[in-house]
Amino acid sequence: MYQRIRDLREDHDITQKFVANLLSFSHTNYAKIERGEVALTADVLV
């Protein structure tokens, strides 16, 4: 799933920083999510 999130972001030429700001995450935490180091919870996905 994490690779799919990254692929979708890259397909639309969106930066990690932009997505992190939309989700109210730090850039570092969002990068960890894309790498699969931090699990996505249902709250975040909703």
Contact map, one row per residue, 1 for C-alpha under 8 A:
1111100000000000000000000000000000000000000000
1111110000000000000000000000000011110000000000
1111111000000000000000000000000001100000000000
1111111100000000000000000000000000000000000000
1111111110000000000000000000000001000000000000
0111111111000000000000000000000001000000000000
0011111111100000000000000000000000000000000000
0001111111110000000000000000000000000000000000
0000111111111111000000000000000000000000000000
0000011111111110000000000000000000000000000000
0000001111111100000000000000000000000000000000
0000000111111100000000000000000000000000000000
0000000011111110000000000000000000000000000000
0000000011111111011000000000000000000000000000
0000000011001111111000000000000000000000000000
0000000010000111111100000010011000000000000000
0000000000000011111110000110000000000000000000
0000000000000111111111000000000000000000000000
0000000000000111111111100000010000000000000000
0000000000000001111111111110110000000000000000
0000000000000000111111111110000000000000000000
0000000000000000011111111000000000000000000000
0000000000000000001111111000000000000000000000
0000000000000000000111111100000000000000000000
0000000000000000000111111110110000000000000000
0000000000000000100110011111110000000000000000
0000000000000001100110001111111000000000000000
0000000000000000000000000111111100000000000000
0000000000000000000100001111111110000100000000
0000000000000001001100001111111111000000000000
0000000000000001000000000011111111100000000000
0000000000000000000000000001111111111100000000
0100000000000000000000000000111111111111000000
0110110000000000000000000000011111111000000000
0110000000000000000000000000001111111100000000
0100000000000000000000000000000111111110000000
0000000000000000000000000000000111111110000000
0000000000000000000000000000100110111111000000
0000000000000000000000000000000010011111100000
0000000000000000000000000000000010000111110110
0000000000000000000000000000000000000011111110
0000000000000000000000000000000000000001111111
0000000000000000000000000000000000000000111111
0000000000000000000000000000000000000001111111
0000000000000000000000000000000000000001111111
0000000000000000000000000000000000000000011111
